[in-house]
Amino acid sequence: MASGQSFAQSVEQEPALPPLAPSPKELPHKEQAPKEESPKEESKDGPATSTAPKGGKDLTVRSEEDRVKMLAELFVRLKSETEEEDAVLIAEEVWAVFLQSGSASVDYLLHRGIAAQNRGDNKLARRMYDHVLRLQPNYAEGWSRSGRLAADEEDLNRAVSDTTQALILEPRHFYALWTLGNILETLERPDDAFEVYEEANKIYPTHKQIKERVERLKESAKGKAL
């Protein structure tokens, strides 16, 4: 990045960071969610959050075996789907699983963080995500959200570190891959970004923005080789 050029200025050019994934319209079972002041009281084996995306399918994660089975089936469908609109629906189902940590407290804190980040309150979002990571350090979605927020906070070292941790825990996390590719482009590492985008494209072939980045960087590499 050129000296004196801010991160915000650089991303206004090409490429822009990916938009935040949409958050749920409301917190499921909101009236039963634990208060933020006492997150330590919830164990990691707490009750699962019921999540039903468009179509009404019950994607409640009741055990780790449930999570593994559901994600395996969803990612097979996502990879083989050729219609963009149908793939979006499958991706929503993947999100429904990703957003369930297995702990009511952690789910509540994560949703509070997402809502705060979407309205621009990064300070509160950071506090919520840090709570999530402290309570459940093996939760990939917590690391992914924290990494995306770090990019907004212009903390690229943390953005790369947290997003990478999300991918260690869940290598198929296409949003984390997309975010990491974008950050690598910002850091002027197009070859690394291309590899990351290409992996995301294999997982989610009909995602337009990811496919566009793959094609653009591929053409750029060809142009340099000529």
Secondary structure, DSSP 8 states (H G I E B T S, - for coil): --TT--HHHHHHSSS---------SS-TTGGG---TT-GGGS-TT--------TT-------SHHHHHHHHHHHHHHHHH---HHHHHHHHHHHHHHHT--S-HHHHHHHHHHHHHHHTT-HHHHHHHHHHHHHH-TT-HHHHHHHHHHHHHTT-HHHHHHHHHHHHHH-TT-HHHHHHHHHHHHHTT-HHHHHHHHHHHHHHSTT-HHHHHHHHHHHHHHHHHH-
